[in-house]
Amino acid sequence: MADTATVKLKYVTVKPADVMSSKLVGTTVYNNKNENVGEVEDLVIENGKTITGVVVSVGGFLGLGESYVVLDPSTVAISNKDGKWVVHADTDKDTLKSAPKFEYSKKKS
């Protein structure tokens, strides 16, 4: 992260098509067959600037037996349908279950 003493403050304008992370977390991930394959749990932000991963929970029931994988954001499509955010990834549950696991504790620090 940049040294705060040398960074000049800048502002951005949020556009209607922009997605707020609070709206994305908890969103169901669907595949191209419109099957539920997981849920967005978190975002990975590299160096405090760039989103480099989308943490997705896979499997489990009521939080038990869940595993987590991190998808490259370039492989995830996010759109707004009738005022609701929708996430799609070209995959299936079996592929996600066999993907490299991410140890995720959901703890805020």
C-alpha positions, -999 to 999 in steps of 0.1 A, spaced: 0 0 0 13 35 -7 28 57 20 -1 78 32 21 108 36 28 110 -1 -6 101 -16 -28 129 -27 -65 122 -20 -86 116 -51 -124 111 -55 -143 88 -79 -178 89 -93 -197 57 -88 -216 48 -120 -250 31 -121 -234 0 -137 -207 -3 -109 -212 -31 -83 -207 -24 -46 -190 -53 -28 -218 -53 -2 -243 -62 -29 -220 -89 -44 -212 -108 -12 -239 -134 -6 -249 -135 -43 -255 -170 -58 -231 -180 -85 -248 -197 -115 -232 -216 -144 -242 -213 -181 -270 -239 -175 -284 -215 -148 -275 -241 -121 -265 -229 -86 -228 -237 -82 -218 -216 -52 -221 -183 -34 -198 -152 -34 -182 -150 1 -156 -123 -3 -132 -104 -27 -94 -106 -27 -79 -71 -31 -42 -71 -40 -21 -43 -25 -53 -25 -15 -60 -16 -51 -69 -44 -75 -95 -71 -72 -76 -103 -79 -100 -130 -67 -136 -138 -60 -140 -162 -30 -168 -186 -36 -182 -212 -12 -190 -246 -27 -211 -274 -13 -221 -279 23 -255 -273 39 -262 -244 62 -225 -236 64 -214 -271 73 -191 -289 50 -185 -259 28 -152 -254 10 -139 -223 -6 -122 -216 -39 -109 -183 -54 -119 -175 -89 -101 -151 -112 -124 -121 -116 -119 -122 -154 -137 -156 -154 -168 -143 -136 -196 -124 -153 -216 -99 -131 -248 -84 -144 -279 -67 -131 -312 -84 -139 -344 -66 -128 -326 -47 -101 -308 -78 -87 -271 -86 -92 -264 -120 -109 -231 -138 -110 -222 -164 -137 -191 -186 -141 -185 -212 -168 -181 -242 -145 -200 -268 -125 -201 -279 -89 -179 -309 -94 -152 -288 -110 -154 -263 -82 -153 -291 -56 -121 -304 -71 -104 -270 -75 -76 -258 -52 -91 -251 -18 -87 -217 0 -85 -218 38 -111 -191 47 -122 -183 82 -146 -154 75 -131 -136 105 -129 -98 104 -97 -84 116 
